[in-house]
Amino acid sequence: MKIKLFFLSLAFLSALAFADETPQTAATDTSSVESKQPAGNSDSIPEYTPRTPTGKRLPVIVPFIGVLAQDGLVWVWDRYVLQKDYAKVGPSYWKRNYREGWRWDDNHFAINFFGHPYQGNMYYATARASGYDFYESYFFALTGSYFWEMFCETEYPAPNDLIATSVGGTIYGEMLYRISTRALAKPNAGILDNIFAFIASPMAYVQEKWHGPSPTNPGYAPMKWSIFAGLGKRFGSEYRYDGEDGKLQDSDDWDAGSMTYGLNLVYGSPNRKIKEPFEYFTFDFSQDQSEDGMMMRMNSVGKLKNLHFHAGENWMDFATYLHFDTFYGDLVEMSALAIGLGADVNIDLSESLRFRMIHMPSYIILGSSDFNYDDVLAAADTNYQVTRKYQYSLGLSYKSTIELELKNWGKFYNYIAAYLFRTIPNTEPHYGTNGYDFVIFNNAGIEAYLPADFGLGLRLNSYVKIAAYERVPPMSRTMHAVNLYVRYNI
């Protein structure tokens, strides 16, 4: 149910974005590098408008009770309405949890990396809308997750759930909170704005209506939306095991038409000194669909603190960032919660030509990558059973974006994200093996600007994975998709 709510919210947010009456500039799908407006031109960016708070910071007991009440209501629903076995908890399970401790769970990928972060977002919003700041609200998300893991289900408490719910919930919670409160901060916010605000962050919306804007309400900030859709072809895909003789043991060559669609959001401005975490963040969603299967990608990046240097139209920004990247579908399952540094440089090479470059090295707090050795392990052990199709890992990531824009005409862009995963000790998938995964995603394209806020582009997406695990042969996988797309800048 949590997963369905997550995707339903995403769909509604996409549709209701059209209700935003504020003039917007364009956004791209290249790790959210802005387009169509000179990035250094502050005159083209709406002013930040802090909201006058009418409510006061609530006592800590109020959001604390609110967080625990959410756990209780979800548990009651699961136990007495859905009659789920995992909700049939009691003192014996609570004692066991404290006595035997935490264990990495084998739940479905979507439950762990969509459902739990969405649940954490609700905890977080309860505190955030009560007047608590970014870091304080994180601890409420952590508290809600801890109580759920220890007292609300028969499964052992899982450290992966605690991390995904608290950190992932904080990332989604802050983004959705800012989107929600921004809609209500608009002058004469209408019914569509209120619907938009409620869907984005129900807890924040209810509390806003109950006791007014909190002292930490961010108010109005510039925000850019764009949606895109296109058609193309998926090709050159390959899945293989390489044996000792170097021959291809297993291969699926995918060659089919594909459809792509998605949305991009840029909140705030990259060319200013921020005062609070996530005053600047980006969110990118895309999905590629063909008869071979679906691959969805979600990429969230929020700025925590920065050093900013500005000289005319040119600027340079150094910052710390939180990342939450997820690939999901029939073809790929992968996620990375990461924290790291970033350098963002914008240079106007001439009056009509702009260059922007971003580099982001990060440490992966919690990662996962699909585990593709079931048939190998099953052949080696007749007792082998599939329990989880991905591994838990730590690692490193690196993102780089380059954009060259001919102002008012079009742009060339290239975005690359690389991930190196190492299986966390004692969390091996099933009772199988552990090792390394190296994944690269690249998005390169060219886009022409059209009248009426439209754009026409051609892009090539590439996905490459190399895996090296103990006791099994190395594996590699490649996938490419080329698409002609149309973008609308809302």
N, C-alpha and C positions, 0 to 999 in steps of 0.2 A: 504493500500500500504506500509506503514511504517513497518507493521508487516511482510509482505512478504519479504521485503528487509532485515529485521533482520535475519530471518531464512535462506534466500538465502545466506547471508554473512556467516552465521555459517557453512552452508554446504560447501561453497567454501573454507573456511579456513581449514576445515577438510581434504578436498581433496588435497589442495595445500600444506598442511604440508609436503607431501612427497617430495616437491621440495627443502626442507631445506637440504643442503649438509653438514652441520656441524655435526660431530659425536655427538650423543646424548646418554645420559643414560636414564634409565627407569623412568616412573612416574606412580603413582597409582591412583585409584579412591577413596582413603580414605582421603578425604580432602587434596589431593595433597601431601602426604608424599612421598618423593623420595625413590626409591628402587634400588637395584642391584648394587649400589656403596656405599661405606662407606660414610655416610653424613659428617663425620668430615674430610675426606681426601680431602683437598683443591687441591692436585695435579691432581685429576680426574675432576676438574671443569675448563672449559675454562676461560681464563682471561677476565675481563671487559676491553673493549677497547673504551674509549671516542672518539667520532667522532670530527674531526676538523671542526668547523663551517665555512661555506663560506658566509652565509647570516648574516644580522644584525637583531637585534630586531626591528620589525616594529613599527611605531607610533601607539598609542592606537586606533586612528580613523580607521585604516585599518581593524583589526579584528572586531571592532564594526560595521562597514559598512558591513563586510562579514556576520556577524550574522544576521543583519536586512535583508540583501539581501536574505538569506535563508528563513526567514519567508515570505518575499514577493513572492519569487518564488513558494514556496509550496502553499501559498494562491492563487496565480494566477492559478496554476494547478487545485487546488480543485474547484475554483470558475468558471473558464471559460472552462476547459477541462472536468473535472468530473461533473461539475454543481451541486455540493453539496449544499444543503440548508444551512448547518451550516457555509458556507463560504460567505453567502450573508450579510455581515456586513456593518456598516455605522456609522455615528455620533450618531444616536439614541442609538445604542448598546454600543458605547463607553461611552456615558454619563450614561447609565444604570449601566455599570460595576463599574464606579467610585461612583455612587450614592448608589447602593445596595450592593456592595461588593462581597466577595468570597463565593462560595458554593461548597461543596463536590459533585462530579459528579457521574453519574450512567453508565458511559461508560463500554464497555466490558473489562473484566479482561486483555486480551491480548493487547488491545489498551493502557491501563494505565500502564502496567508493562513490556511491551516489546516495543511497539511503541514509547512512550514518552521517555524512556531512550535512545533508538536509535537516536531519534531526538536530544536529549541533547548531545549525543556523537559527533554529527556533529558541534554543536556550540562550544563545548569544543576544538575539534581538530583545529578549525579555529584559536583560540587564542594560543593554545599550539605550533602549527607549526609556529606562528608568533614571537616566542621567549619569551613567557610568561610561568611562572612556574605553578605547579600543582594548587596552591591555587588561583593565579590570573586568571587562565583559568576557574576555577569554577564559578567565578563571570560573565564571559561572557556567560556560560551556563545558569546561573540564569537570566541574562538579556534577552537572546533569548527566554527563557520560559515565562518570564513576558510579553514581547511584544506580543507573540503569544496569551497568555491567555486574554490579555486586548483588543487586536485590530484585531485579525484574525479569530475569530469564534463567532457565535451567542450565543453559550452556555455561561453561567456564568463562570468567571474565577474560576478555581478549585485549592485549596491548595494542593491536592494530586498530581495533574499534575505538579505543580511548584516544589515539592519535588522530585518526581520521575524523572523529566526531568533534574533537576540541579544536584542532588546528584547521581542518577543512571547514568545519562549521563557522569558525571565526572569519575565514576568508569569504565564504559565501554570505555569511551573516552581515559583515560590514558592507559588502557591495550592495546587497539587496536593501539594507537599511538606508544607505545613502540614496539609492534610486527611489525608494518609497518616499522618504522625507522630501526629496527634491520635487517630486510631483505635487506634494501638498504645499510646498513653498511657493509655487507659482501664483501670481496674482489671480484672484477669482477662479481658483481651481474648480473644475466642473466635475460632473458625474464620472466621466471617463478617467479623469485624473485620480479620483477616489478609488475607482475599481482597479486601476493600474497600481496604486499605492498599496491597496489591500493584498492583491495577488503577489506583489513583490515581497512584502514582509507583513504577514497577517498580525503577528504579535506587536510589531512596531506601530502598525496602523491603529489597532485597538487601544493601545496605551496612549498614543497621540491624541485620540479622540476623548480618552478618559481624563487625562490630566494636563493636556496641552504639550507643546514642544518642550523637550527637556533642555536643561542648561548646556548639554553637549550636542544638541541638534545641529548638523552641519549646514542646514539651510540650502540655498540655491548655488549650484555650480554648473559651469558649462558641461554639456554632455552631447556626444555625437553618436548617432545610430546609422547603420547601413545594413541592408539585407541584399542578398544576391542569390541567383539561381542560374544553372547552366546545364548543358549537355556535353557529353564527350565520350571518351573511350578509356577503359582500363586495360592495360597491356603489360606484357613483359613480366608478369608476376611469376614467381617461382618459389617452390617450397621443396626442400631437399634434405636428405641425410647423406653425408659423405663418409664412406667407409675407408678402411685402411688402404684399399687399392685406388682410392681417389675417384671412383666411378659414382655416377649419380644413382642413388638407390631408390629414391622416390621423388616424383616430380608432378606438379599440377601446373600446367601453363594456362593462365587465365587470360582470356582475350574476349572482351564483351563491351557493349555499350554501357555507359554509366550516366547517372544524373547526380548533380551536386547542388546543394543549397546551404544557406547558413546566415548568420548575422554577426556583426561586429559592433562593439560598444567601446567608446573612449570617454571616461569620466574625468573631468578636470583638465588641466593643462600641463604638459610636460615642461614648459619653459617658465617655471616659477618656483620659488622656495615654498615648500609645503610646511604647514604648521602641525598637522595631525596625520597619523597613518591613513593611507588609502585616500588622501585628497586627490591622488591621481592613481587610477587603475584602468586596466583594459580587460575585456572579456571577448573571446573569439569562440564561436561555435560553427562547425561545419560538418556536413554529413555527405558521404559519397555512397551511392546505391547502384548496384547492378545485379544481374542474375547470379553472380558469384557470391554475393553477400553484401552486408552493410559495414561501413567503417565510419564511426563518429569520432570527432575530436573536439575537446573542450580545453581551452587554455585561459587561465586566470592569472593575472600578474598585478600585484599591488605594491605601491611605493610606501616604505615605512619612514624613512628619513633621508634627507638629501643635502648636498652641497651644490649650489647653483651659481653659475657664472654667466653673465649676460653682457653682450657688446653689440648694440644695435640689433640687426636682424639675426645675428649669430649667437648661439648659446651652447653651453656644455654643462652637463648634469652628472653628478656622481651620487649614487643612492644605494640603500639596502632595499631588497625586495622579498616578498613572499610569493611563491608560485604554487599553483595547483593545476597540473596537466593530466588529462585523461584521454585515452583512446579506448573505444568500446565498440563491440559489434561481433559479427560472424567471423571476421578476419583477424582482428587484433584486440587484445585486452591488455592494457598497460596504464599505469598511473605513476605520478611522481609529485609528492609534497616536498617542496624545497625552499630553502632560504639562502640568499646570496647577495652579491654585489652587482652593480650595473653602471656602465658608462654610456651616456646618451649625448651625441654630438650632432648639432644642426648647423650647416654652413650654407649661406646664400652665395653660390659661385658667381652669379650675375643677377640682374634684375628679374630674369625669367627662369633661372635654373637653380634648384635647391637640392642639397645633398644631406641625407641623414643616415647616421650609423649608430647601432646599439650593440653592446656586448654585455652578456649576463652570465658569469660563472656562478654556480650554486652548489650547495650540499643537499643531497636528497635525504630528508628526515625519514620518510617512509615511501618506498617504491614497490612496484609490482610489475611483473611481466609475464605474459602467457607462457605456460610450460608445455612444450611440444614433443614430449618424449613418451607419451602413454603407450604407443604401440611397441616401442623398443623395450620398455620395462615389462610390458605384458608378455612379450615374446621370451624374455629372459626368466620370468617368474610367473607361473600359472596362477599363483595366489594374489597377484597384483590387482588392486581395485582402485578405480578413479575416485578421489575424494575432493580434489581441488585442482583446477586447471591453470593456476598461476602461483608464483612464488612471492615471498616477502623479501625485501632487500633494502640495503642502504646503497649510497653511491654518489655520483657526481653528475651534473648536467651543465651544458653550455648552450646558450642561445645567441644568435647573431642576426641582426636585421640590417639590410642595406636598401635604401630607397633613393632613387634619382628622379626628381620631378621637374617636368617642364610646366611651369605654372599655367593653369587654366587650359592646358592641353592634354596632359596625361603623365604617366609615370612608369618606371620600371622598378620592380622590387624583388628581393630575394630574402627569404626567412629560413633559417636552419636551426633545428634543435637536436642536440645530441645527448644521449643518456648512457651512462655506464653503471650497471647494476651488479651488486655482489650479494648473493643470498645471505640473509641473516642467519648466523649459526643456530642450529636446532629448529629451524622453521622450514626445512625442506618440504617441497610439495609431496604429498602422500608419504610413503616411507621410501621415496626414491633416491634422489641425488641432489647435489647443489653445484653452483658454479657462477658463471658470469653471463650477462646479457649486454650487448652493445646495440643501441637503437639510434637510428638517424631519421629524422623527418625533415624534408625540404619542400618549400613552396616558392616557386619562381614564376613570375608573370609580368605581363605588360598590360596596362589599362589606359584607354582613351576616355577623356571626359566628354560627355554629351550634354546637350541642353536639358533643362528641367531636372537637374540633379541626378541624371542617369550617367552610367558609365558602362563601357563595353570592354571586356578583357579576355585574355587568353592566359591560362596558367597550367603549370605542370607540377603535380604533387608526387613526391617520391617517398617511399617508406622502405627502409632497409634494416634488417635485424640479423645479427650474428650471435650465436649462443655457443658457449663452451662449458660443458658440465662434466663432472666426474663420472666414470664408468659408462659413458655413452658417447657416440660419435658427435662431432661438431655439427651444427645445423645453421643454415642461412636461409633468408627469405627476403625477397624483393617484390615491390609492388609500385606501379606507376599509374597515374591517371592524368590525362590531358583533357581540359574542359574549356569551352567557350561560354562565358557567363555574362549576365547583365546585372548591374548593381544599381540600387536605388538608395540615395543618401537622404535620410529622413530629417 
